[in-house]
Structure formats: structure tokens, C-alpha cells
Amino acid sequence: MSGKQKALLIGLAVVLVVLFVLAVGIGGRRGDGDPADPPDFLSWLGKFGAKQSAVDPATVRSDCAVDGKPTTFTFTGSCTLTVADPGALKTLTLRSSKAFGVQAPAPGGADVQVKDTVSPSPQPSPAPSSASSQAVAKIAVDRTTEIVLTCPGFGTQCTVVATAG
């Protein structure tokens, strides 16, 4: 290693140490993060793509849709949702106040079915009560897709809402 390379490497290390000390010295928010109030920098970054990567809930269709509320699905047992082709890889977010099961094909043409059961968080959360008491499933969609929702329990009714994030 030449002398110039050593000097450059030492200079880079000094800059990194100074930036670290500066970041620690300035501090930031204390305590746990609040999802309802993200840092300004993250909010600014989110403007560049957060909603663009979400499936439009209006493109989700099903026989179990509630009349007058096309993005709300109420069912006992199971329900199949059909998501229109989003044109690119996007995320469909489903929310419910109760546990529910989800089965969907993996994106990218893989011959794999992904299954999961989501439940509301039992832990207290700093988020508003409406957000902290919900079961949330996020499904990657890159083409027309059928998603099967199941409601655990015998004769139990579930209500699931498709949202944009």
C-alpha cells in the first residue's frame, strides 16, 4: 500500500469517527420510536415511493365484499380475493381486528404458496389504539393473484379490510 493510499484510508477513518461522534452528540429522539410520528427525514423520504409501492385497494375483488364498502370483506370459513395485475411488484396490506389466515402465491412466478396466520399484537404499543389492536398481513403481488383468507375457529366471522399501507 502506497503512502497516498494509507493517508486516504486514515483520512476516511477520521471522517467516519467525527461523523459518529457528531451523531451521538446531537442525539435525536429519546426512548422508543413512535410510528404515528416518524422523524421528519423519514416522512420526507416516504414521499418518494411509499405509496407508489402499495396495491390500490380498489383493484381487489371478491364475492365476500361488503355492499357499499368494496375494500371490506366479511366471511365465515374462507374467502378468495382476486387482485388485478398491479404492473410491478407491489404490496397489498390487509387489516383486521381478529386473527386471520392468508394463503397466496409467491411473486416472481415461483411455484410456492405462502401461508401465514396473523393476529393482533398482544403487547401494548405507543401507536394509536386502532393501529395497535389490528392483525396486519402484507402480501407481495406482481401479477393477477388470488389470495385465500381463512377465519380460524368454527363458525367464526372475520372482517378484513384492504388498505393502501
DRENMI-621068 format. One line per field, with one value per residue (C-alpha): residue number from 1; chain; residue in one letter; x, y, z. Coordinates in Angstrom, 3 decimals. Layout:
# DRENMI-621068
num c(NUM  ...);
cadena c(A  ...);
residuo c(a  ...);
c1 c(X  ...);
c2 c(Y  ...);
c3 c(Z  ...);
This chain:
# DRENMI-621068
num c(1  2  3  4  5  6  7  8  9  10  11  12  13  14  15  16  17  18  19  20  21  22  23  24  25  26  27  28  29  30  31  32  33  34  35  36  37  38  39  40  41  42  43  44  45  46  47  48  49  50  51  52  53  54  55  56  57  58  59  60  61  62  63  64  65  66  67  68  69  70  71  72  73  74  75  76  77  78  79  80  81  82  83  84  85  86  87  88  89  90  91  92  93  94  95  96  97  98  99  100  101  102  103  104  105  106  107  108  109  110  111  112  113  114  115  116  117  118  119  120  121  122  123  124  125  126  127  128  129  130  131  132  133  134  135  136  137  138  139  140  141  142  143  144  145  146  147  148  149  150  151  152  153  154  155  156  157  158  159  160  161  162  163  164  165);
cadena c(A  A  A  A  A  A  A  A  A  A  A  A  A  A  A  A  A  A  A  A  A  A  A  A  A  A  A  A  A  A  A  A  A  A  A  A  A  A  A  A  A  A  A  A  A  A  A  A  A  A  A  A  A  A  A  A  A  A  A  A  A  A  A  A  A  A  A  A  A  A  A  A  A  A  A  A  A  A  A  A  A  A  A  A  A  A  A  A  A  A  A  A  A  A  A  A  A  A  A  A  A  A  A  A  A  A  A  A  A  A  A  A  A  A  A  A  A  A  A  A  A  A  A  A  A  A  A  A  A  A  A  A  A  A  A  A  A  A  A  A  A  A  A  A  A  A  A  A  A  A  A  A  A  A  A  A  A  A  A  A  A  A  A  A  A);
residuo c(m  s  g  k  q  k  a  l  l  i  g  l  a  v  v  l  v  v  l  f  v  l  a  v  g  i  g  g  r  r  g  d  g  d  p  a  d  p  p  d  f  l  s  w  l  g  k  f  g  a  k  q  s  a  v  d  p  a  t  v  r  s  d  c  a  v  d  g  k  p  t  t  f  t  f  t  g  s  c  t  l  t  v  a  d  p  g  a  l  k  t  l  t  l  r  s  s  k  a  f  g  v  q  a  p  a  p  g  g  a  d  v  q  v  k  d  t  v  s  p  s  p  q  p  s  p  a  p  s  s  a  s  s  q  a  v  a  k  i  a  v  d  r  t  t  e  i  v  l  t  c  p  g  f  g  t  q  c  t  v  v  a  t  a  g);
c1 c(0.000  1.430  1.725  -1.143  -3.437  -2.542  -3.234  -6.565  -7.558  -6.620  -8.495  -11.608  -11.406  -11.114  -14.140  -16.198  -15.226  -16.074  -19.468  -20.199  -19.262  -21.331  -24.366  -24.102  -23.522  -26.516  -28.580  -32.043  -35.261  -35.060  -36.956  -38.927  -39.895  -43.464  -44.872  -47.571  -44.879  -41.862  -38.797  -39.151  -36.408  -38.294  -41.528  -39.698  -38.184  -41.593  -42.928  -40.688  -42.154  -44.003  -47.491  -46.263  -45.321  -48.782  -51.542  -54.574  -57.266  -59.884  -58.285  -59.143  -62.351  -64.232  -67.677  -67.352  -67.052  -69.428  -72.080  -71.117  -67.590  -65.725  -62.438  -64.038  -64.503  -66.668  -66.712  -67.047  -64.609  -62.759  -62.863  -60.885  -59.664  -58.604  -56.033  -55.739  -52.281  -50.500  -47.961  -44.965  -44.102  -46.339  -47.613  -51.220  -51.961  -54.846  -56.031  -58.472  -59.320  -59.180  -56.706  -56.994  -55.104  -53.630  -52.503  -51.011  -48.601  -45.061  -44.196  -41.931  -43.604  -42.283  -44.326  -44.707  -47.749  -47.037  -49.270  -49.454  -51.825  -51.678  -53.006  -53.420  -50.424  -50.926  -48.244  -49.033  -47.844  -47.118  -49.209  -52.811  -55.124  -56.778  -53.426  -52.027  -55.024  -55.019  -53.769  -51.862  -50.804  -48.632  -48.639  -46.284  -48.181  -46.641  -49.404  -53.110  -53.256  -55.786  -55.387  -57.292  -58.287  -59.392  -61.075  -59.815  -62.407  -65.668  -68.422  -66.321  -66.883  -63.962  -63.859  -60.711  -60.029  -57.644  -55.686  -53.014  -50.388);
c2 c(0.000  3.354  6.356  8.150  5.166  4.990  8.716  8.376  5.416  7.248  10.358  8.279  6.673  10.114  11.393  8.356  8.814  12.530  11.781  9.136  11.468  14.236  11.938  10.779  14.318  15.759  12.897  12.607  11.464  9.636  6.492  4.252  5.396  6.469  5.052  7.731  10.445  9.344  11.595  14.379  12.869  9.556  11.357  13.267  10.056  8.361  10.911  9.382  5.914  4.634  4.840  4.022  0.528  -0.241  -2.069  0.130  -1.424  -0.667  -3.336  -6.107  -8.020  -10.772  -12.308  -11.633  -7.827  -5.823  -3.887  -0.227  -0.973  -2.707  -2.923  -4.579  -8.342  -10.236  -14.034  -17.216  -20.007  -18.716  -16.056  -15.691  -12.239  -11.504  -8.745  -7.160  -7.067  -4.082  -3.843  -4.207  -5.713  -4.033  -4.775  -5.455  -4.685  -6.452  -5.461  -6.980  -6.676  -10.506  -13.196  -14.451  -16.746  -15.828  -18.050  -16.509  -17.461  -16.174  -13.399  -13.894  -16.987  -19.274  -22.448  -21.807  -20.988  -18.799  -19.365  -17.416  -16.610  -13.063  -11.918  -8.568  -7.656  -8.613  -6.116  -2.506  -0.202  3.525  3.622  4.774  2.058  1.476  0.569  -1.434  -3.757  -4.926  -8.045  -6.952  -9.057  -7.674  -9.680  -9.132  -9.036  -8.779  -10.160  -11.035  -13.025  -14.998  -14.746  -17.089  -15.698  -18.012  -17.268  -19.543  -21.240  -22.965  -20.592  -17.506  -14.451  -12.269  -8.825  -7.906  -4.528  -3.939  -0.717  1.233  0.775);
c3 c(0.000  -1.031  1.230  -0.529  -0.032  3.677  4.092  2.288  4.455  7.671  6.481  5.771  9.220  10.864  8.935  9.998  13.651  13.515  11.931  14.573  17.433  15.871  15.502  19.109  20.354  18.530  19.799  18.464  19.926  23.179  24.078  21.774  18.303  17.718  14.465  14.476  14.493  12.403  12.137  9.562  7.411  7.100  6.271  3.554  2.138  2.193  -0.289  -2.968  -3.077  -0.039  -1.539  -5.043  -3.886  -2.483  -4.345  -4.930  -2.671  -5.333  -7.571  -5.083  -5.854  -4.036  -3.549  0.181  -0.244  1.922  -0.040  -0.245  1.037  -1.802  0.147  3.207  3.176  5.699  5.706  7.739  6.915  3.865  1.167  -2.069  -3.092  -6.669  -7.067  -10.526  -12.116  -10.496  -13.337  -11.000  -7.640  -5.060  -1.564  -0.583  3.070  4.797  8.300  10.781  14.464  14.733  13.746  10.166  7.826  4.458  1.579  -1.561  -4.337  -4.028  -6.507  -9.474  -10.898  -8.153  -7.707  -3.963  -1.844  1.172  4.218  7.445  10.285  11.624  14.993  16.711  18.845  22.498  23.562  24.419  21.671  21.516  18.317  18.448  19.791  16.419  14.847  17.766  18.068  14.458  12.726  9.625  6.631  3.834  0.614  -2.324  -5.630  -9.098  -11.347  -11.161  -7.934  -5.939  -2.171  0.132  3.527  6.333  9.613  12.411  14.571  13.780  12.631  13.429  11.264  10.194  8.635  6.711  5.078  2.157  2.696  0.840  3.519);
